[in-house]
Amino acid sequence: MSESSWFAAYAPVFGAFGAIFGSFLNVCIARWPKDESVVRPRSRCPGCGGGIAWYDNIPVVSWLALRGRCRRCGEPISVQYPLVEAATAALWVGSLWLLGPSLLAVRLAVVATILLGVAVTDAQSYLIPDGFTINGLVVAMVGALAGALLGEQLPFAGPWDAVVGACTGAGAITIIGWLGEVAMKKEAMGYGDATLMAFVGALLGPVRALLCIFVGAALAAAAFLLLVYPIVWLRARRSGTAFEPPLVPFGVFLAPAAVVTLLFGNALLGWYAGRMLG
Ligand SMILES: [Zn+2]
């Protein structure tokens, strides 16, 4: 098949899988921070407590058809639900486009889905639930073994690099958090950041795991110094209250940094080594 015809053939399948996984991701985002099961009970409307019929639970489509309201009580349903579903579908189609119809594309899609969950949950609740990171670590390790057996691994780390990468990622972020705590005399990094970097390190291997923390820190610094702090500062000034710098949910930035480093990390490191040595 030519390049465009396999894409046209597989894109609807990847998009549909992505939307379904995105629908499940919404459940994880809502329930894991509260330590609730993502299997039981079935989804209910938070307004009237009524069960949601299958035809009202079709990703994106149902929300649009119901115009964002519960069929029974008319309570608004957050736009976050269709947005997460659409974004996950886009991540799956994007993975197919980048890596072709392969196990590699499925691995990238699953990993990107988990990282999207991490980013949204951390942004909302300053928590990175173990559900994402422990399952992510398992996915990364099983993926590395499967990739080694099938002989198609790049851009993912091989099994040995995955083990060393998990330890490097979790260790490095723990050391940075500890130093930050000593310097700022308050908690700088949560336990969730360490488990996240164990998962991400298993995807990237040790060198790119360190690069990922660097890229994440750069993204976080840019977002907070250029956008978040000025807005909070202006608001405080307007209301005449003291400027209270908000905490940085580092997972929000580590998650996209992980995907960027997975896809472009080696090129970036090669370019840097070329400049240093050449
Ligand atoms: Zn309702």
Residues whose N, C-alpha, C, O or C-beta is under 5 A from the ligand:
A	BS01	ZN	C45 G47 C48 G49 C70 R72 C73 G74 E75
